[in-house]
Amino acid sequence: MAEKKRGFFGRLAQKIEDVLTFRTTPDEETIDELEDVLISSDIGMQTTMNITDELRARIRSDYLNTSSELRDALKEIITGMLDKKERLALSRETPLIILMIGVNGVGKTTTIAKLARRFQKERKSVLLIAADTFRAAASEQLSVWGERLGVPVIKHKEGADPSAVIFDGLAAAKSRNTDVIICDTAGRLHNKSNLMNELAKMNKVISREYPDAARETLLVLDATTGKNAVSQAKEFGSVADLSGIILTKLDGTAKGGIVITLADELDLPVKFIGVGEGMDDLRVFDPKDFAESIFEG
């Protein structure tokens, strides 16, 4: 994982090392410089303050005296922010219904295909539901991926009721004893009331038609949008009960610090990260590995 993220973390790691090399004593000036480094790395003001406040507390309680001890403490603090324990893992129960949400352009359709591929490797059957009927291209793109993967896709015509597509998709999934059902949805943040009503209706259909199925609602965000990803997460979080985030386009991005902000400020688990264009470049998120990568560069 570290190799793919070297673009962002190489720069952040070097900045941190520059501070700790020049300032070998964990004093207030060192903390101030670390604050500047973290903020400039798109980690966000509030999250940066949370990190450095905890760092100050560690210096006092653990009697940190060296830059090496400070580095280790910083690594532990960031790991703690990212680690959402059991919420990090995708449900292993089947049947599993995954509702995928996110604005256009974040790589949602491709991510759905990558998820389907992961489940196929686990010997699980998959069915895709094209419930983004707002854009004709969305259903067509999903159909193309379905054909490539050999996965069935349930779709209706453009403009159809998304919940009707969900209904038919669930009926097909039940008749085939499908393990995993992945539902694409429209991402229209410019009209929150319509989005809220649409998601509420789809969830009602799922609860009524498949009450025993495990559920996940995953928000797909583009890492390259930086702080805008946090805004999107807040907006979608206000209309949907999110169970986790998939962060795409993390390969080499200078905006990778947003992972820490999302985990800290919104208390949302990052479940997967996209680190490339290949079908196998959707990685399970590992907080410890991620934090280690920051300091390895």
Order of alpha helices (4+ residues) and beta strands (2+ residues): alpha-alpha-alpha-alpha-beta-alpha-beta-alpha-beta-alpha-beta-alpha-beta-alpha-beta-alpha-beta-beta-alpha
